[in-house]
């Protein structure tokens, strides 16, 4: 049979059309790669979207691998085969299965009751027959406000304070300028604070805080604790040179370990620093002090107020000395006020029946 002669113009048009389509496809592939680089690594598709991709892509056969980028080729083949369960749903939803609620509760309990990191918690879970990936535990801890590795943070110092709080004391100095007959002088006030109860013991004030004076204040505190039957395990202090070796020996002789804090670390002695802020803001900062006796009167009045009736946020917004429990709000006429230092320090209480 004679061969059919092809129209050269028609052949040319087909060739040009194919060339344009190939260039368009190449452009779309490059554009798709750029867009995919801006998107999350995993893109979730709806059933309608998957059906559309299958309808358009299935006729291409294996050639779909060259342009497929939204999912893996094996995933696309599973879509084509329509791999579903008997109920018509997917075998399982995409991504890692959600952790059971009871397991998450156990993880959070272990984190609350112990200063454990995610790896330590994973070990405890294995003992209970629960297998959870470390990254999953880490994610749960972070989402619920726990540090995934608490031992690597400054929380170690917090645990030390909490562990020894009942027998832990801290000490520090603060200063106040006092006007005397010879002009203005700087007085140094030494105080001790029991960390557990927040009770403060102001040792004294002097403009010459030398070694013998500081050592005598230490002896006075030790004798007072012995009279009250109190025990101390640690005393924390900063690196002030006024705290001499003999000062330390007074406490060491009673079995108290003296812990010197690093240089420029006031946050480690936060309870003492907070008391300094309180006494200055609430009392001393409101007065021009004339003479040592005036200063002594002010700090003793504030010490009594602080240790008896002032509420402390660190102990549940309660006074150090337990107050009698009251039921129901009082009549306004029954509320009495006790004031100190000309009304600067006030304490409100219910009138006795």
Secondary structure, DSSP 8 states (H G I E B T S, - for coil): -------HHHHHHHHHHHHHHHHHHHHHHHHHHHHHHHS-S-----HHHHHHHHHHHGGGGGGGGGT--SS-HHHHHHHHHT---TTSS-SS-SSS----HHHHHHHHHHHHHS---HHHHHHHHHHTT----HHHHHHHHHHTT--TTGGGSTHHHHHHHHHTGGGEEEEEEEEEEEEETTEEEEEEEEEEEETTT--EEEEEEES---HHHHHHHHHHHHHHHHHHT---SEEEE---TTS-HHHHHHHHTTT-EEEE--TT-GGGGHHHHHHHHHHHHHTGGG--EESHHHHHHHHHHHHHHHHHT--BGGGTSB-SS------S---GGGEEEEEEGGGTEEEEEE---
